[in-house]
Amino acid sequence: MATFDVSLVTPDGPVFEGEVEMLIVPGADGEIGVLGRHAPLIAMLKAGSTRVHVKRDGEVHEFATGPGFFKVEQDRALALVDDAVDAKHIDDARAREQLEAGQAELERIERGESDADRWQIEQRIKHAENQLTVAGRG
């Protein structure tokens, strides 16, 4: 199977870089699977599970990723996301805290007490829920 280069990048820097056989990202309209020699593509990503299939022994790295953008060109894929947490390192307490804070902010928006961006808050809530789901504790 053809391989290609993948970079999963957050504002803090790269979370994963390497050669892979397949990448699955949470597109805004559903999951997007990418193999080597994929057609060029640009897409929005929503909070969800990003799975990186590395060639070695069928190894799969899973990340709980926030919203962002995705680009495929030639034999390279780039996912720019606001946050990416390795499934093995998800902090339940932090995820639950983010979830509660997001739900509280959403309630303030609904009462007219906040002018925060509703979509961004909803994505943060989904990302916190996603971390708990990816970790198997959601």
Residue pairs with C-beta under 8 A, 6 or more apart in sequence:
1 21
1 22
1 35
1 36
1 55
2 21
2 35
2 36
2 37
2 75
3 19
3 20
3 21
3 36
3 55
3 75
4 19
4 20
4 34
4 35
4 36
4 37
4 38
4 75
4 76
4 77
5 17
5 18
5 19
5 20
5 75
5 76
5 77
6 16
6 17
6 18
6 19
6 20
6 23
6 52
6 76
6 77
6 78
6 79
7 14
7 16
7 17
7 76
7 77
7 78
7 79
8 14
8 15
8 16
8 17
8 50
8 52
8 63
8 65
8 79
8 81
8 84
9 15
9 78
9 79
9 80
9 81
10 80
10 81
10 82
10 83
10 84
11 82
15 63
15 84
15 86
16 52
16 61
16 63
16 84
18 52
18 54
19 54
19 55
20 52
20 53
20 54
20 55
21 35
21 36
21 53
21 54
21 55
22 33
22 34
22 35
22 53
23 33
23 34
23 50
23 51
23 52
23 53
23 77
23 79
24 31
24 32
24 33
24 34
24 49
24 50
24 51
24 53
25 31
25 32
25 34
25 43
25 45
25 48
25 50
25 65
25 70
25 79
26 32
26 45
26 46
26 47
26 48
26 49
26 50
26 65
27 43
27 44
27 45
27 46
27 70
28 43
28 44
28 45
28 46
31 48
32 41
32 43
32 70
34 41
34 72
34 77
36 75
37 75
38 72
38 77
39 72
40 72
40 73
40 74
41 70
41 71
41 72
42 69
42 70
42 71
42 72
43 69
43 70
44 67
44 68
44 69
44 70
45 65
45 67
45 68
45 69
45 70
45 79
45 81
46 67
46 123
46 126
47 64
47 65
47 66
47 67
47 123
47 124
47 126
47 127
47 129
47 130
48 64
48 65
48 126
48 130
49 62
49 63
49 64
49 65
49 130
49 133
49 134
50 62
50 63
50 64
50 65
50 79
50 81
50 84
51 60
51 61
51 62
51 63
52 60
52 61
52 62
52 63
53 59
53 60
54 60
54 61
61 86
62 86
62 87
62 134
63 84
63 85
63 86
63 87
63 134
64 84
64 85
64 87
64 90
64 127
64 130
64 131
64 133
64 134
64 135
65 79
65 81
65 83
65 84
65 85
65 127
65 130
66 81
66 82
66 83
66 84
66 123
66 124
66 127
67 81
67 82
67 123
67 127
68 79
68 80
68 81
68 82
69 79
69 80
70 77
70 78
70 79
70 80
71 77
71 78
71 80
72 78
82 127
83 127
85 91
85 131
87 134
87 135
90 131
90 132
90 134
90 135
92 132
92 135
92 137
95 128
95 131
95 132
95 135
96 128
96 132
98 124
98 127
98 128
98 131
99 125
99 128
99 129
99 132
102 121
102 122
102 124
102 125
102 128
103 125
105 114
105 116
105 121
106 118
106 121
106 122
106 125
108 114
108 116
109 115
109 116
109 118
109 121
129 138
130 138
131 138
132 138
